[in-house]
Structure formats: C-alpha cells, structure tokens
Amino acid sequence: MNKLAVKLVEASAIKAALRVVATEQSGLAALEEALAGYLAGPFCNAIDVIGKSSGRVIVSGVGKSGHIGGKIAATFASTGTPAFFIHPAEANHGDLGMIARDDVVIALSWGGESSELHGILSFTRRFSIPLIAITAGEQSTLAREADIVLLMPKVQEACPHGLAPTTSTMMQMAMGDALALALLEARGFGPNDFKTFHPGGKLGAMLTHVGDMMHVGDEVPLVPVGTSVPEAIIMLSQKRFGCVGVTDAESRLVGIITDGDIARNLNRNLGERMVEEVMTRHPKTVHTETLATTAMAILNQHNISALFVTDEDGAPSGIIHFHDLLRIGVA
C-alpha cells in the first residue's frame, strides 16, 4: 500500500472515529436533557426504592444490554449497594431462585421485547418484587410490566447501518452509573468504605492509610536529645531507614538525622558532637490516618526517603519508608 493509500485509509478511519464519538456524545446529551426533565421523577423513584430495600439489586439483560448490565451490577456492588447480575436465560433454568422477595430487579432491554426476560418479568410480578426497567420501548412488554420505567430517549446508533448497539449501550451504562453514584452520595459512602470494597489493586493501594503499613515498636529508629552522634550512627546503620529520629524529654519528635546530615558534617569532629548539634529540626511528619498516596507525594515533594508518623502530641508512633509505598503499588 503506497503512502497516498495509507493516508486515505487513516483519514477515513479518523473520520469514522470522530463520527462515532460525536454520535454517542449526542446520545449522552439527550439523556442529560431527559434526566433534567421527564426522567427526573422516575429516576428519584428508583433511587428511593433501591435505597429503602433491605435486599440486593438484581440486574439482568441479554446481548449487549447483558454485558452492560454486568458492569452496572459491579458498579453498584463496589459503591455500597449489594448487587449481582443474572443472565435471563440462566434465570429460566433455575437461577430465579437467586432472587429474593426483598430484592429489587433492574432489567435492561433497549427495545423492551427481549423474550429471554419474560421469565424474570413473570417472577417479579408473581412475588411483588420491585421491577425497574431501563428501555427505550415506551409501549413494550418490559415497560408495561415494570413498576418504574427509566425511559431512554430514542437516538441514532453510531453504527453506520443503525444496527450495532453503540450509542444505546453507552446511554444504558451512563444511566447505571447515575443510579449507583446517586445512591453512593445518598448513603454518604466515602473513601474508607471504598477501601473496604477495593482492598486490592491500584485503588486499594491509594486508599491505604499510613497507620496500616507503618513500622512500629523496636523497628522505629529513635534516640533522645543528648545522645552522641556515634551512637546515632550505630542506630542509623542498624535500622536501615536512612534516618534516626530525635526526641525531647516529653518524647516528642524534635529532629531527624539522616545519612545526608552525617555527610554534611564530616568536616566536624562528630565523635564529640551530640545529635542536637547536627540534626535537622522540624522534620516532615504524617499521621496514622494519612493516605499512602499523600505520604508518597510528601516524599517526592521534599526529596526524602522516609517519614515519621506522629500522634497529636508530636510523639513518634511509627515510620514509613518509600519502599513500603512502592511495595503496595503506590507510585
């Protein structure tokens, strides 16, 4: 393929990509307008029903709507609303037993006539289980059977043939995110709650507190004011944090001696010096509730390798090294 042909292909691909993004943006804009208008009431009703439920949110859908439904259920579960996805075909073969009477069912079907959903629809009607529909089919079976209908605006799919679910699935996902995060805010779900549901991975590392990972007890390199520099050097080499904290008579941290402090004072007779003569005063510190990401930011900002953890009175309760932060994935 010559260079001209390559450029033509690239131009065509970018044109298609821009058209897709613009079309999907228009769908989200239509959804935003609907939420500010006719969808506001049904949306608030859905939040009220889910918020008052003592059970779980059961999400179901088939095809592309099913894939979106799985993501929506995962978002609910990770933001404080117990939820899981049930495939409608599996529901028709026994998984209906996973739905309890105190649950809420959210069913997704753009057209609202997915035959696979009929079993779940009948089950929710039989046992008076709240059913929330996310559909664009105003007169569809799903809309007629549902207790709450989140009627999506009818928009153009980004597919040039108008067939592949694209804009519609983007809007379904946005609606699911809106429900989950509105519930998150209503419940006051905060960073500590996120840590409970996201203990692993990058997010878990970001939400870890310094107090969860700091070195404590005999591991903390500390010497009192009046200690000779040679004694502090021994402590520094034994603990291997690259620093030693200096405490006053009230056990408050008043200074720090680092490898750099020792190097900068080599021209002095260190054998006859006390730690308070060479220490750096007012060292950077953090508290046990400081996030690991904040601690790493302080280390990077001040080009240091360790931080003492102090209590409200300024007494050291632990120490954290940048290697500890790298180990859990904070970078």
WOFEN-V932560 format. One line per field, one symbol per residue. phi: phi as a letter, one per 20 degrees, with the letter a starting at -180 (. if undefined). psi: psi as a letter, one per 30 degrees, with the letter a starting at -180 (. if undefined). A space follows every 50 residues. Layout:
phi=???
psi=???
//
This chain:
phi=.ffffffffffffffffffffffffffffffgfffecfegfgffffffff fefeddeddbacmffffffffffffgfedndgbbecffffffcpfgfeed feecddddafencfffegffffffffdlegcdddbdefdfgfffeffcde feffceffffemdffcgffffffffffffffffgffemfdgffgffecfd mfffffefegffcfecmfffeccegnfffgffffffffemdnbceddefe mefdabddgfffffdffeeffdeegfecfeelffccdfeffgffffffgf fdlcdbceddefenefdabcdffffffeoeb
psi=kleeeeeeeeeeeeeeeeeeeeeeeeeeeeeeeeffcffeeeeeeeeeee efkfblkjkkllbeeeeeeeeeeeeeefggjkllkkkeeeefhfffffkl fglkkjkkjefggjfffeeeeeeeeeghkkkkkjlfjegleeeeflekji jkkklklfkffgekjdeeeeeeeeeeeeeefeeeeefhjaeeeeeefifl aeeeefgkleffglklbffkjkllkfkleeeeeeeeeefhfglkkklafg gkjflkkleeeeefgffliffglleffflklhlklllfgkkeeeeeeeee eghlflkkklaffgkkfakklfeeeeeggj.
//
